[in-house]
Amino acid sequence: FRLKKTDPTSDYHTCTLHCSMEDLPEELFAEFLKRTSDLNSLSLVSKRLYKIEADQRGAIHVGCGLCPATEALASLCTRFPNLCKVEIDYSGWTAGHGNQLDNQGLSVLSSHCPSLASLGLSFCSYIDDSGLGYLAGSKKLASLRLTSTPNITSRGLLTVSVHCQSLSALHIIDCNKVGSKDWLEYLGSVGSLEELVVKNCEGISQDDLLKFGSGWINLQKFVFEIKKRFFRNRWAGPNGGYDPSYDPHSLNMYDFICENMKDLKLGSIEIATGKGLRFLLGRCKALEKLCLEYVRGLNDNDMIALSQSCNNLKSISLSLDPQYYQDDFRTAFTDNSLKALALSCPMLESVDLTFSGCDTMYPSEIGFTQKGLVALIQSCPIRVL
């Protein structure tokens, strides 16, 4: 370490201090670890760094390179005794990579990682409900993310829900065997969940999610998407249509409270008049971020109800395609929605608008006009458009 003379008038001289890595104080080692992104290489510098890095590492991301899978994971867990976040990802896996981690691997994880707080399983086809059952011993588990885990069902989720009392975030993506029965009702009754993400799960419908009941009270982030996309021929004529006079304020069917919701995303769902997840739009008083992607059945009244309730709204993203409203074929929202946002959302700074399937020969298929957009920009502190 060299202390350089920076002031020409100073009497201090440059000096050099030589010492080995093993002689450095613990605090200095901790600074090294904070300032590097390559902990694997750093741990090879000295025995002390190897040990300190092993003790301080809190996260690992593993997958196809685990071979043999269970033994390799056990070795990693032994080396890193304080792991709190583990990601197991088998995307791109082929038989040539060897066997995937199976249920026994989750048993090893649960018994070797007492601090486990976050677990992600992606494309783990060898793990089923029995494997999730081993997580009952992970009392600190707060976040569970399941992506394309084809053999996990509602039974496994119920086991985790009952035994992992610290669970506050649950992501379920492309898990078609997962239904919507007891686990949703149980988590709703406990009320500990703050983040719920459900994407492309064929066994879960928006009506099923209403079983979450009182669990909506503490939920801060909610995402529900399905794979379905809607396409309607503009020349085919109305098909059922939606009631443009529908007033969300008069909705008394659901008495759920969701005042803590800050982040809401709905994608590719169809909402019938007075039913389903429509009730969320007028009751999320703390909402800061809203994303609606090709949601069918909404109209200006929904956006007006939302804007009047969500004075903290900072970001809105709308993906729209035209649909029938009585005799009109246009996107769901008009300048009336932009006017409501302009009047009631003084913190709105990010607006993302995507239009799909609108014909340039028919400008009226886009419900917004330049006048409405200008009014929004003039009234809100828009930074991103």
C-alpha atoms as one frame of an Amber mdcrd trajectory, in Angstrom:
protein
   0.000   0.000   0.000   1.426   3.372  -0.957   0.680   6.698   0.716   1.493
   9.394  -1.828   2.602  12.926  -1.129  -0.026  15.165  -2.713   0.917  18.552
  -1.228   4.314  19.916  -2.418   4.646  22.042   0.702   4.050  19.147   3.049
   6.841  17.473   5.021   5.239  14.050   4.598   7.059  11.655   2.304   5.811
   8.798   0.162   6.094   5.523   1.952   5.380   1.961   0.969   4.034  -0.709
   3.297   4.487  -4.342   2.352   2.432  -7.118   3.900   1.000 -10.428   2.843
  -2.707 -10.991   2.113  -2.933 -13.150   5.214  -1.905 -10.179   7.405  -4.683
  -7.831   6.291  -7.402  -6.947   8.817 -10.866  -8.501   8.501 -12.471  -5.138
   7.672 -10.254  -4.698   4.630 -11.146  -8.157   3.362 -14.811  -7.253   3.672
 -14.209  -4.162   1.507 -12.554  -6.295  -1.175 -15.590  -8.540  -1.288 -17.976
  -5.593  -1.608 -16.061  -4.059  -4.514 -15.695  -7.063  -6.809 -18.229  -8.742
  -9.070 -16.129 -11.878  -9.582 -16.151 -13.576  -6.195 -15.102 -16.907  -7.698
 -11.780 -15.504  -8.914 -11.206 -13.451  -5.797 -11.604 -16.487  -3.568  -8.565
 -18.063  -5.270  -6.205 -15.263  -4.201  -5.603 -16.545  -0.684  -6.861 -19.077
   1.813  -8.361 -16.357   3.984 -10.273 -14.870   1.076 -11.476 -18.349   0.134
 -12.892 -18.887   3.606 -14.317 -15.393   4.066 -15.929 -15.455   0.621 -17.500
 -18.821   1.411 -18.906 -17.504   4.684 -20.255 -14.279   3.164 -21.719 -15.615
  -0.080 -25.484 -15.435   0.179 -26.608 -16.539  -3.296 -25.846 -19.131  -5.952
 -27.304 -19.840  -9.406 -26.856 -23.422 -10.622 -28.318 -25.763 -13.220 -27.016
 -27.990 -15.994 -23.473 -27.916 -14.589 -24.482 -29.849 -11.451 -23.160 -33.361
 -11.968 -23.897 -35.573 -10.191 -26.640 -33.161  -9.211 -27.448 -34.061  -5.600
 -23.844 -34.598  -4.536 -22.693 -31.394  -6.229 -25.418 -29.354  -4.539 -24.551
 -30.878  -1.149 -20.911 -29.887  -1.687 -21.879 -26.305  -2.569 -24.147 -26.006
   0.443 -21.358 -27.255   2.700 -18.886 -24.752   1.289 -21.381 -21.861   1.516
 -23.073 -22.326   4.909 -24.918 -18.988   4.897 -26.803 -19.220   1.603 -30.109
 -17.385   1.658 -30.912 -17.297  -2.087 -30.709 -20.307  -4.439 -31.676 -20.380
  -8.119 -31.871 -23.770  -9.836 -32.371 -23.312 -13.576 -32.420 -26.143 -16.115
 -33.395 -24.121 -19.167 -31.641 -25.588 -22.218 -31.152 -28.913 -20.457 -30.633
 -32.062 -22.556 -30.036 -35.682 -21.581 -26.359 -35.140 -22.311 -26.081 -32.928
 -19.241 -26.853 -35.866 -16.954 -29.748 -36.252 -14.558 -31.424 -33.165 -13.199
 -31.716 -32.376  -9.533 -34.612 -34.389  -8.105 -36.681 -34.427  -4.915 -33.708
 -35.603  -2.866 -31.862 -32.490  -3.922 -34.480 -30.304  -2.242 -34.075 -32.422
   0.872 -30.345 -31.646   0.837 -31.083 -27.961   0.275 -33.520 -27.776   3.174
 -31.207 -29.565   5.614 -27.975 -27.811   4.585 -29.258 -24.222   4.179 -30.838
 -23.072   7.448 -30.881 -19.456   6.203 -32.679 -20.202   2.914 -35.064 -17.310
   2.259 -35.460 -17.319  -1.529 -35.740 -20.305  -3.874 -36.274 -20.365  -7.631
 -36.946 -23.565  -9.594 -36.961 -23.270 -13.390 -37.533 -26.155 -15.834 -36.999
 -28.687 -13.049 -38.906 -31.656 -14.475 -37.553 -34.157 -11.910 -39.110 -32.343
  -8.949 -42.706 -32.938  -7.873 -44.905 -32.365  -4.825 -42.810 -34.715  -2.698
 -39.799 -32.512  -3.287 -41.675 -29.383  -2.265 -42.636 -31.237   0.889 -38.998
 -31.097   2.035 -39.233 -27.294   2.069 -41.432 -27.607   5.141 -38.183 -27.512
   7.099 -37.169 -24.157   5.582 -38.837 -21.939   8.151 -37.219 -18.757   6.803
 -38.384 -19.263   3.209 -39.951 -15.963   2.141 -39.895 -16.202  -1.659 -40.687
 -19.152  -3.938 -40.600 -18.938  -7.747 -41.727 -21.867  -9.880 -41.198 -21.632
 -13.640 -42.081 -24.497 -15.994 -42.073 -27.137 -13.266 -44.488 -29.579 -14.949
 -44.907 -32.081 -12.101 -45.833 -29.695  -9.295 -49.520 -29.435  -8.395 -51.718
 -27.625  -5.904 -50.906 -30.244  -3.308 -47.252 -29.244  -3.208 -48.120 -25.558
  -2.997 -50.455 -26.212  -0.097 -47.661 -27.983   1.786 -45.349 -25.004   1.350
 -48.133 -22.565   2.256 -48.929 -24.341   5.513 -45.388 -24.984   6.740 -43.496
 -21.927   5.467 -45.094 -19.238   7.582 -42.637 -16.558   6.394 -43.686 -16.884
   2.747 -44.357 -13.394   1.378 -43.706 -13.774  -2.381 -44.983 -16.515  -4.694
 -44.420 -16.706  -8.460 -46.070 -19.454 -10.517 -45.238 -19.379 -14.227 -46.119
 -21.980 -16.883 -47.161 -24.576 -14.313 -50.161 -26.222 -15.925 -50.793 -28.850
 -13.244 -51.277 -26.244 -10.560 -54.938 -25.707  -9.764 -56.498 -23.095  -7.595
 -58.050 -24.854  -4.653 -56.867 -25.021  -1.065 -53.522 -23.218  -1.362 -55.096
 -19.940  -2.510 -57.714 -20.014   0.206 -55.118 -20.864   2.852 -52.684 -18.114
   1.840 -55.584 -15.684   1.718 -56.687 -16.569   5.227 -53.143 -16.238   6.605
 -52.649 -12.890   4.873 -48.828 -12.965   4.825 -48.399 -12.807   1.048 -47.210
  -9.447  -0.312 -46.404 -10.527  -3.871 -48.377 -12.928  -6.076 -47.482 -13.579
  -9.721 -49.467 -16.070 -11.814 -48.595 -16.406 -15.509 -49.788 -18.887 -18.105
 -51.178 -21.465 -15.679 -54.086 -23.217 -17.378 -55.562 -24.465 -14.109 -55.996
 -20.995 -12.588 -58.673 -18.563 -13.725 -59.408 -15.025 -12.591 -62.533 -16.279
 -10.841 -60.369 -18.755  -8.915 -58.185 -15.898  -7.696 -61.180 -14.408  -5.923
 -60.730 -17.250  -3.417 -57.749 -15.273  -2.139 -60.327 -13.336  -0.127 -58.917
 -11.255   2.713 -55.394 -11.929   1.418 -55.837  -8.940  -0.915 -55.436  -6.618
   2.066 -51.643  -7.037   2.399 -50.836  -7.766  -1.246 -48.489  -5.126  -2.703
 -47.797  -6.680  -6.113 -50.164  -8.751  -8.242 -49.628 -10.092 -11.759 -52.065
 -12.289 -13.645 -51.496 -13.204 -17.274 -52.654 -15.964 -19.575 -51.386 -17.019
 -22.984 -54.612 -16.238 -24.802 -54.617 -13.412 -27.312 -57.776 -12.018 -28.852
 -58.269 -11.397 -32.538 -61.512 -10.097 -33.941 -62.300  -9.311 -37.553 -63.428
  -5.696 -37.918 -65.907  -6.808 -40.543 -67.401  -9.617 -38.480 -69.722  -7.340
 -36.503 -70.226  -7.168 -32.731 -70.130 -10.419 -30.837 -71.853  -9.957 -27.486
 -70.153  -6.614 -26.874 -69.693  -4.860 -23.552 -71.805  -2.395 -21.649 -70.206
   1.060 -21.997 -72.484   2.448 -19.294 -71.133   0.029 -16.683 -70.162   1.901
 -13.508 -67.445   0.261 -11.352 -68.416   2.514  -8.428 -71.663   0.628  -8.042
 -69.919  -2.734  -7.699 -70.971  -4.375  -4.453 -70.426  -8.001  -5.404 -66.954
  -8.116  -3.824 -65.989  -6.447  -0.577 -62.269  -7.242  -0.787 -59.857  -4.565
   0.379 -56.613  -4.003  -1.540 -55.445  -0.627  -0.269 -51.756  -1.659  -0.118
 -51.468  -2.688  -3.774 -48.639  -0.748  -5.445 -47.956  -2.795  -8.581 -50.742
  -4.326 -10.709 -50.487  -6.116 -14.053 -53.237  -7.915 -15.947 -52.600  -9.549
 -19.315 -54.768 -11.139 -22.027 -57.819 -11.734 -19.859 -61.473 -11.045 -20.598
 -63.481  -9.382 -17.852 -67.249  -9.659 -17.878 -69.414  -6.778 -16.719 -69.460
  -6.596 -12.929 -67.350  -9.720 -12.427 -63.810 -10.985 -12.015 -60.721  -8.920
 -11.318 -62.380  -5.724 -12.451 -62.948  -4.797  -8.826 -59.205  -4.172  -8.364
 -59.140  -1.129 -10.624 -61.160   1.108  -8.339 -59.831  -0.003  -4.975 -56.029
   0.169  -5.094 -55.481   3.487  -3.331 -51.705   3.031  -3.019 -51.206   1.966
  -6.661 -48.035   3.338  -8.253 -47.592   1.115 -11.313 -50.332  -0.230 -13.614
 -49.963  -2.442 -16.683 -52.930  -3.635 -18.744 -52.023  -5.814 -21.747 -54.885
  -6.628 -24.105 -57.500  -6.862 -21.357 -60.936  -7.227 -22.900 -64.102  -5.756
 -21.460 -62.809  -2.539 -19.885 -63.969   0.973 -20.751 -63.536   4.612 -19.765
 -65.543   4.187 -16.573 -62.963   1.705 -15.265 -60.114   4.137 -15.908 -62.058
   7.000 -14.344 -62.716   4.922 -11.217 -59.048   3.939 -11.066 -57.718   7.476
 -11.475 -60.014   8.831  -8.764 -58.737   6.214  -6.323 -55.039   6.167  -7.258
 -53.547   9.599  -6.631 -50.083   8.010  -6.237 -50.015   6.516  -9.740 -46.557
   7.053 -11.286 -46.481   4.659 -14.237 -49.132   3.335 -16.608 -48.680   0.914
 -19.514 -51.564   0.104 -21.846 -51.460  -2.417 -24.700 -54.657  -2.023 -26.683
 -56.334  -3.521 -29.715 -59.741  -2.545 -31.134 -62.971  -4.229 -30.053 -66.642
  -3.495 -30.420 -68.406  -0.933 -28.252 -71.970  -0.842 -29.511 -71.533   0.537
 -33.031 -67.901   1.579 -32.602 -64.858  -0.547 -33.388 -62.023   1.016 -31.365
 -59.622   0.541 -28.496 -61.084   0.348 -24.988 -60.194   3.834 -23.720 -60.764
   7.310 -25.142 -59.741  10.865 -24.301 -62.111  10.662 -21.339 -59.639   8.264
 -19.702 -56.704  10.582 -20.420 -58.660  13.503 -18.984 -59.375  11.540 -15.791
 -55.678  10.684 -15.414 -54.730  14.321 -16.023 -57.119  15.565 -13.345 -56.483
  12.986 -10.626 -52.935  11.623 -11.016 -50.493  14.474 -10.263 -47.530  12.095
  -9.870 -47.858  10.312 -13.224 -44.460  10.446 -14.946 -44.310   7.390 -17.240
 -46.829   6.523 -19.956 -46.441   3.564 -22.341 -49.063   3.096 -25.063 -49.016
   0.184 -27.514 -51.648  -0.218 -30.240 -52.063  -3.496 -32.113 -54.385  -4.393
 -34.989 -55.426  -0.794 -35.705 -55.755   0.032 -39.397 -54.100   3.266 -40.527
 -57.022   3.776 -42.910 -59.313   4.133 -39.892 -57.713   6.512 -37.352 -60.825
   6.342 -35.174 -59.874   2.759 -34.199 -57.453   4.352 -31.748 -59.627   5.846
 -29.039 -57.056   8.498 -28.068 -56.479  11.707 -30.013 -53.660  14.209 -30.094
 -55.765  16.595 -28.054 -56.147  14.071 -25.240 -52.435  13.259 -25.181 -51.462
  16.929 -25.091 -53.840  17.523 -22.167 -52.237  14.644 -20.258 -48.700  15.899
 -20.889 -49.596  19.435 -19.854 -51.185  18.318 -16.576 -48.832  15.550 -15.404
 -45.038  15.585 -14.896 -44.495  13.145 -17.780 -40.827  12.166 -18.099 -41.191
   9.020 -20.215 -43.662   8.677 -23.093
